[in-house]
Amino acid sequence: MQNNELKDKIILNIMKGMENNMLSNNDLIEIIEAAGSFLNLRTISDYAKQNNKSYNGVKNFREKIELFNVNFVIDND
């Protein structure tokens, strides 16, 4: 199975689960938390504190993504 195929199936199953009331808001939160854990997703300030880095150093020199209007650092290497 291709990576995109798997991703599409996961998204489709989540959508079906929500449409059919098989997943609750809490279930979605658990899914988001699990994904964030795999990514080692941290806000810039949390990442800076955990790694003894300056906020601006992290902001300017780490890979960042924006989710829900909040910037996060992905550090899962």
N, C-alpha and C positions, 0 to 999 in steps of 0.2 A: 504494500500500500504506500502510495506517495505521501510525503509530508503534508502537502496541500489537501489531499483527500482526507486524511485523518483530521486535520484542523477543521475542514468544512463539515465533517460528520459531527465533531464535537459541538461546533456552533449550532448546527441544525438540531441536535438533540437537546441542547439547552433551550433553544427557541421553542421546540415542541413541548418540552417540559413546562415552560412558563405558560404557554398558550393553553395547555390542558390542565393547569393547576396541579401539576405533579411536582413542581419545585416551588419552594417558598423564597421569600426575600432572604431569609437566613441561609438557605441552601446556596443561593447565589453568592452571598458573602463568604461562605466557606470555600467556594470555587475560586473566588478572587483572591482570598488569603492563600490558598494552595499555590496558585499561579505566582503570586508575589513572593512566596517562599522559594519557589524554584528559581526565580529571577534574582533572589536576594535584593529585592526592591526596597530602597530606602529614600526618604526625602533627602534633599541636599544637606540640610542641617544635621539630621540624624547620621548620615554617612560621614560627614566631617567630624562629628563628635566621636563616633565609634572608631575612626581611623586616625585620630589626632592630626587632622588636616584643617586648613582654614576654609571657611565657607566659600570665599572667592576662589581659592585654589581648586576646590571641587567643582564649583560652578563653571570655571573657565577651562578645566583640563580633564574632565571626566565625561563619559558618554551619558547623556541625559535624554529622558523622554518626558512628554507631558501627558498626563492622564487626569481627567476631571479637573482641569485648570491648575494642576499641581505638578511641579517638576520633580522627577525622581531620577536616581542613579541606579543603573543596572550593574551589578558586580557579581556575576556568577561564573567567572572563569576559573 
